[in-house]
C-alpha cells in the first residue's frame, strides 16, 4: 500500500504505540483486500472495547481492563498499550444488555458489570454511547459522500443506499483501529466505480407494507448475495422504516451493502445512473410465486401456533413504530402466557418515556428495552419455545442462535399474537 | 496432485483436510465461535465444525460481526487451518487477518470445482500456491 506521511508517522510509532498497533492492523487488512491506499474517514461506528465473559477469561494480562481488551482483541496486538482518545467522530453501536432492564433480560450481575465497564472505557475515549443498531435514528446521520467506517450490516446498507454516504461493512477490529487513526482502506464502496448496480430485480407484485418490504429484502439478499441490486417495478416509495427493514433483511439473507431504487435512492435518479457502465445485468423477477416462497421460508421455523414471546424492534424501533405498537395494543393487556419485548435505542426511549409510550407498553404487560436485542444479548423470556417476529432479519437469526421456533408476519400479526397467545398470521 | 495459483490474502503455509461448501458463510449468528460449528438454519454445513480444516467457500455474508466471530474462534482454538475463497469482501478479508491463518483468493481455476471435502490441501499463501491431493475414492456409505 502507498502510505501518506501521516500514515507512515503512525506506523513508525511517532504518534505512540496505540496508533502504531492500529495502523499495523489496518495495513494487514488493506493488503488482504488488495487496497492501494487509505481514505480519511470522519464517521466511525463500532463496538470498541466491548468485552464478554469469554474475552474476560481469555485475556488475563495485567493492566487497565479496557486497554487490555482494546489492545489485544480490537487491535489484534500482542502487547497491552495505553489507548488514547479517538481522533474522529466515533459512536458505539448496540451492546449486550440494558442497564435498566438487565434483570428482565436474565443477565447476571457480572454481565452488567462487564457491559458498564466497557461503556465507561469507551466514554473515556470520547466515543458517543448511542448503543443502537440504528445510529441514523439516534443522531448520527452522515452526509452524502462522507467516508464512513461502520459496522452493523443493516446500518451499512442504510448508510450507502439511503444516505448516499460511503462505507464498507467494517468489523470490530477495523472500526476500533479507524477510531484512533481516522483511516480505512480505500476499497469497495468508497470508490465510485464500485457503487453501480450489477444485478436487477423486477418487482411484479405490489410492495407496500412494512412486511412486504421485509420479504422483498429477504428475497433480494437470497438471489443477489453480496452484489448490488437495482429494483424496478411495483413498489410504492418506501419511508425510512421500510428502507430499514428492507435493507436489514437483504443484508441478512445475503450480504447486500447497497441497493438502488430508481427515482428513490440518491444515486439512482434514473436506471442509467444506477447501473453506470454495467450492461447485461443478471435479472430476477419477484412475482407472486417468489413472494409466497419467501413467506414460507421465513415461516419455516414455525410449527406450534401457541406463541409465548413477541419481539419487536429489529432493527431498533423508530418512534413511529412504537406509536404504532401502542395504537395496536389499544389499551388491552397482553395474554398472561406471552412476553412482549420491544427494543429501541436510548435516544428513542427517552422520547418514548416523555411521551408516555413506554408506560402504555408497560401497562399492557410489555417492556420497552434499550441497547440490545434478543439475538445480540442471546436473551429470551424464561421457557420461550415459540416467538412471533415482524423482522425478516430477526427471524433469520433468532431461531438459529437460540434454538426456538419463530413466526414471521406484520406488526399487527405480532401484537395479535401477544394479545391472544396464538399465531393467526396469513400469507399475503 | 492439482496445483492452483492465486493471490495471498494472509501469508503463511498450512495444510489439512478440506471442508468445502458452495454456500457463503455467515459469521455472527451463523457460526458457534466456541466450537467452530455452522449453525445457520438452512446451511448445507449446519452442524459441521471447521476446526483444523482448510475451509473452502465462495465467501462471507451477513452480519458485520464476521471477523469478531472468527477472531474468537481462533482464541477458542477452533479456527480453520487455512482459508480459500472466491469472492473478496471486507468481512472475509478482516476475518482472515484476525484469524492469522494462511488465506488465498483469486485462484486461476475455481477451487469449488476442484476441491472436495476430505481432499488434502496445502496452502502456501507466501508463494501463492494451493496443492490438492484428492482423497481416495470413498466407500459408499
Contacts between the chains, C-beta under 8 A, distances in Angstrom:
chain1	res1	chain2	res2	distance
A	25	B	97	7.4
A	28	B	10	7.6
A	28	B	97	4.9
A	29	B	93	6.2
A	29	B	94	5.4
A	29	B	97	5.2
A	32	B	9	4.6
A	32	B	10	6.0
A	32	B	93	4.1
A	32	B	94	7.3
A	32	B	96	6.0
A	32	B	97	5.2
A	32	B	103	7.3
A	33	B	88	6.6
A	33	B	90	6.8
A	33	B	93	4.6
A	34	B	7	7.1
A	34	B	88	7.0
A	54	B	33	8.0
A	54	B	34	7.4
A	54	B	72	6.5
A	54	B	75	7.7
A	54	B	76	7.5
A	55	B	72	7.6
A	55	B	75	7.9
A	58	B	75	5.3
A	73	B	71	7.1
A	76	B	71	7.2
A	76	B	97	7.4
A	76	B	98	5.0
A	76	B	100	8.0
A	150	B	64	7.8
A	151	B	64	4.0
A	151	B	65	7.6
A	152	B	64	5.5
A	153	B	62	6.6
A	153	B	63	5.4
A	153	B	64	5.2
A	156	B	64	6.7
A	168	B	90	4.2
A	169	B	64	4.8
A	169	B	66	8.0
A	169	B	89	7.3
A	169	B	90	5.5
A	169	B	91	5.8
A	170	B	64	6.5
A	170	B	90	6.3
A	170	B	94	7.6
A	171	B	64	5.8
A	171	B	65	7.4
A	171	B	66	6.3
A	171	B	67	3.5
A	171	B	68	6.4
A	171	B	90	7.2
A	171	B	91	6.7
A	171	B	94	4.4
A	171	B	95	7.3
A	171	B	98	8.0
A	172	B	64	8.0
A	172	B	65	7.1
A	172	B	67	6.1
A	172	B	68	4.4
A	172	B	71	7.4
A	173	B	67	5.8
A	173	B	68	7.8
A	173	B	71	7.0
A	173	B	94	6.2
A	173	B	97	7.6
A	173	B	98	5.5
A	174	B	67	7.6
A	174	B	90	7.4
A	174	B	94	5.5
A	185	B	90	8.0
A	187	B	90	7.3
A	188	B	89	7.9
A	188	B	90	6.3
A	225	B	24	6.4
A	225	B	61	6.6
A	226	B	24	7.2
A	226	B	59	6.6
A	226	B	60	7.9
A	226	B	61	6.2
A	226	B	87	6.2
A	226	B	89	5.8
A	251	B	62	7.2
A	252	B	62	5.9
A	252	B	63	7.5
A	254	B	24	8.0
A	254	B	61	5.7
A	255	B	24	6.9
A	255	B	59	7.9
A	255	B	60	6.8
A	255	B	61	3.8
A	255	B	62	6.3
A	255	B	89	6.5
A	255	B	91	7.2
A	297	B	42	7.9
A	300	B	41	7.4
A	300	B	42	7.6
A	301	B	41	6.4
A	375	B	29	6.5
A	396	B	29	7.6
A	396	B	41	7.7
A	397	B	29	4.2
A	397	B	63	8.0
A	399	B	41	6.3
A	400	B	29	6.4
A	400	B	30	7.3
A	400	B	39	5.3
A	400	B	40	5.6
A	400	B	41	4.7
A	401	B	29	5.7
A	401	B	39	7.1
